[in-house]
Amino acid sequence: MIGRLAVVMLAFAWLPDCKGEGVPGSFDKFLPPVPTATVGSKAWQDQIRERKQEEMCSETSDGKRYWLEGYLQLPHNIEIKDGKTRLELYAQIDGNGQGNGRSISSIEVTMPGDIEDLMASATGKKYLGRRTTAQIDAEALRIRTADGLATARDKIKLTVDVVGLPERNFPFESRQLAACAYRFVKAHKI
């Protein structure tokens, strides 16, 4: 009986990583398309309203695992709820260690699982009922990798799972994806 329990526990321990390393992803395919019309024009508003999601956000990619190389960065405005937040992934950084170019802005991470607790180093905390506002220094980001902690200035190989968020059309539910999130699986320093 104990042997069977050990086998079952071993099988469950293996499940989260059953997709393996995933396949390499092209950074550009994870970026949403950019509107081509003049900003503010009716054509631009129509393109924003009707624009399609990034190429990798599709029913065929939903649930699959990919890896990308880049730099995880804190967004300008960050919301942390129930120990979860979203970071941005840039292909390159500038001389100041800030993301340069367009980013993949929906990398879901947990604290303290994938990254170190950001609120621990936050300053200027203000408690507003059930909500707290604070300022978090970009240098406070510490990413847990297989090779130790990485910072926003360290290039990493990031493995993510694609999670499709279905469109909600009440009373009928569409099977089309409204958007995608990319869940942090693991990272390695490069």
CORPEMO-V40213 format. One record per backbone hydrogen bond with DSSP energy under -0.5 kcal/mol. NH is the residue of the N-H (numbers start at 1). CO is the residue of the C=O. Records with the same first field share a line. If there is no record, write none. Layout:
NH: CO  CO
This chain:
5: 1
6: 2
7: 3
8: 4
9: 5
10: 6
11: 7
12: 8
13: 9
14: 10
15: 11
16: 12
17: 14
18: 15
20: 17
22: 19
23: 65
25: 67
27: 25
29: 26
30: 26  27
31: 28
33: 52
41: 38
45: 41
46: 42
47: 43
48: 44
49: 45
50: 46
51: 47
55: 31
56: 29
57: 54
58: 56
61: 58
62: 58
63: 162
64: 61
66: 160
67: 23
68: 158
70: 156
71: 90
73: 88
78: 76
81: 79  84
84: 81
85: 109
87: 107
88: 73
89: 104
90: 71  88
91: 102
92: 100
94: 98
97: 94
100: 92
104: 89
105: 103
107: 87
108: 106  182
109: 85
111: 83
112: 115
114: 110
115: 110
116: 142
121: 118
122: 119
123: 135
126: 133
128: 126  131
129: 127
131: 128
133: 126
135: 123
137: 135
140: 137
141: 138
143: 150
144: 114
145: 143  148
146: 187
148: 145
150: 143
154: 151
156: 70
157: 188
158: 68  156
159: 157  186
160: 66  158
161: 183
162: 64
163: 181
164: 162
165: 179
166: 164
167: 176
169: 167
170: 168
174: 167  172
178: 165
179: 165
181: 163
182: 106
183: 161  181
184: 108
185: 159
186: 159
188: 157
190: 155
